[in-house]
Each structure stands twice: as structure tokens, then as C-alpha cells.
Amino acid sequence: MDFYDVIKNRRSIRNYKSDPVPQESLQRIAEAVYFAPSACNMKPWKIKIVTDPELRAKIAANYTQAWLAEAPAIAVIMGNNKQCWERFEGDPIVQIDIGIAMEHLVLAATAEGLATCWICAYEIKKMNAVMDIKDPWNVLAISPLGYSDAVPKDIPYKDLNKIFEVI
Ligand SMILES: Cc1cc2nc3c(=O)[nH]c(=O)nc-3n(C[C@H](O)[C@H](O)[C@H](O)COP(=O)(O)O)c2cc1C
């Protein structure tokens, strides 16, 4: 798929078929994540693709919407807020770094014909416990990964000229 078609085809999908994600797609998605840039090349994150039904159910139970349990896989990105570059003001850059890595995953998944949906609406401490990880690691985002079982409705986006300007 052409890069710009991938960008335009990506939508947040909230209904999934149960078909598993092919291993070859996972391999190409992993490579796309590998090439993600990060501040000082520290890559302060780890991604786990959870296919185990029990663990998926626990993750889904920690999210407000039942549809998450339908997806055959859930991508979980964990960020390390100590071993990452810090801005001059002292703020850890981890949230930006994980955002880039996760979006590489999301766009690569789209190119594979797979669907995703960024999810951050959960209690981080509870999700850390589910994933059995401890400080300085935190589960900063998750996404279902699988084949779409929905045609997403058109939604309004902000006017391009209000969010992007050449000055
Ligand atoms: C950082 C981030 C967090 C999000 N968290 C959630 C979430 O918890 N649950 C959800 O259903 N969608 C979530 N979304 C998806 C947005 O609602 C969605 O991207 C937006 O409505 C635009 O729709 P589109 O992705 O189909 O273009 C999140 C998106 C981003 C980028």
C-alpha cells in the first residue's frame, strides 16, 4: 500500500474478527517498530503482543469497553521514565518516544490490512499489575490488533488550515 493510502486508511476500529494475526505480519510490524526514532536513540520502551486468551481477558477487564476482548491480539507498549532522555526542564521524553513507536506499529498494521485503536483510557497502576511490571516501567498505551469487523463511519476532523500552517 502506498504510504499516503496507509495514512488515509488508518482508522480507530472497535469491532474485531477472531481470525489470528499472521506471523509474517507480526514480523514486519516488529521491523517497523525497530526503525522508530527516539530521543538519543534510547528507545525507552518495550512492546508485547499479547495473544494469550487469559491475559487478553485481564487486560480487557481493565478497560471500560467490552469490545477489546474480541481482538485476537493486544499490543501493549511499556515506557521507562527513568532510562530515557530528559528535556532541559527535566521532564522525561518517554511519552513522545512511545507515541512514535506505537504509531509505527499502528501504521505498519494498517499496511498489513490489520486494524488497531489507540487506547489510553485505563488506570496505569492497574494495567501495570496485569502486565506484572514495576517502576520505572509503565503501560502507557495499548491497542487491539486484528482484522476489522466494522466499516468506520466518517467523522469530522478539525480544519487542516487550523492545525497546519506554513509561515
Ligand atoms: C493517545 C490516544 C489515546 C486514545 N485513547 C482511546 C481510548 O482510550 N479509547 C478509544 O476508544 N479510543 C481512543 N483513541 C482513539 C481516538 O478516539 C481516535 O483516534 C479519534 O477519535 C480519531 O478517530 P480515528 O482514529 O478513526 O481517525 C485514542 C487515540 C490516541 C491518539
PDBQT file of the ligand as one rigid body, heavy atoms in Angstrom, charges set to zero:
ROOT
HETATM    1  C1  LIG A 201      -3.228   8.931  22.556  1.00  0.00    +0.000 C 
HETATM    2  C2  LIG A 201      -4.588   8.403  22.149  1.00  0.00    +0.000 A 
HETATM    3  C3  LIG A 201      -5.418   7.813  23.084  1.00  0.00    +0.000 A 
HETATM    4  C4  LIG A 201      -6.646   7.263  22.711  1.00  0.00    +0.000 A 
HETATM    5  N1  LIG A 201      -7.391   6.594  23.634  1.00  0.00    +0.000 NA
HETATM    6  C5  LIG A 201      -8.530   5.979  23.234  1.00  0.00    +0.000 A 
HETATM    7  C6  LIG A 201      -9.260   5.176  24.152  1.00  0.00    +0.000 A 
HETATM    8  O1  LIG A 201      -8.886   5.002  25.312  1.00  0.00    +0.000 OA
HETATM    9  N2  LIG A 201     -10.378   4.570  23.698  1.00  0.00    +0.000 N 
HETATM   10  C7  LIG A 201     -10.823   4.699  22.395  1.00  0.00    +0.000 A 
HETATM   11  O2  LIG A 201     -11.851   4.103  22.043  1.00  0.00    +0.000 OA
HETATM   12  N3  LIG A 201     -10.142   5.452  21.503  1.00  0.00    +0.000 NA
HETATM   13  C8  LIG A 201      -9.018   6.093  21.892  1.00  0.00    +0.000 A 
HETATM   14  N4  LIG A 201      -8.278   6.820  20.976  1.00  0.00    +0.000 N 
HETATM   15  C9  LIG A 201      -8.741   6.906  19.566  1.00  0.00    +0.000 C 
HETATM   16  C10 LIG A 201      -9.300   8.284  19.229  1.00  0.00    +0.000 C 
HETATM   17  O3  LIG A 201     -10.566   8.426  19.803  1.00  0.00    +0.000 OA
HETATM   18  C11 LIG A 201      -9.344   8.407  17.686  1.00  0.00    +0.000 C 
HETATM   19  O4  LIG A 201      -8.039   8.364  17.177  1.00  0.00    +0.000 OA
HETATM   20  C12 LIG A 201     -10.019   9.699  17.233  1.00  0.00    +0.000 C 
HETATM   21  O5  LIG A 201     -11.365   9.749  17.627  1.00  0.00    +0.000 OA
HETATM   22  C13 LIG A 201      -9.961   9.864  15.711  1.00  0.00    +0.000 C 
HETATM   23  O6  LIG A 201     -10.547   8.747  15.060  1.00  0.00    +0.000 OA
HETATM   24  P1  LIG A 201      -9.706   7.904  14.011  1.00  0.00    +0.000 P 
HETATM   25  O7  LIG A 201      -8.550   7.290  14.772  1.00  0.00    +0.000 OA
HETATM   26  O8  LIG A 201     -10.655   6.858  13.482  1.00  0.00    +0.000 OA
HETATM   27  O9  LIG A 201      -9.211   8.829  12.951  1.00  0.00    +0.000 OA
HETATM   28  C14 LIG A 201      -7.070   7.377  21.347  1.00  0.00    +0.000 A 
HETATM   29  C15 LIG A 201      -6.228   7.980  20.405  1.00  0.00    +0.000 A 
HETATM   30  C16 LIG A 201      -4.998   8.467  20.793  1.00  0.00    +0.000 A 
HETATM   31  C17 LIG A 201      -4.086   9.052  19.734  1.00  0.00    +0.000 C 
ENDROOT
TORSDOF 0
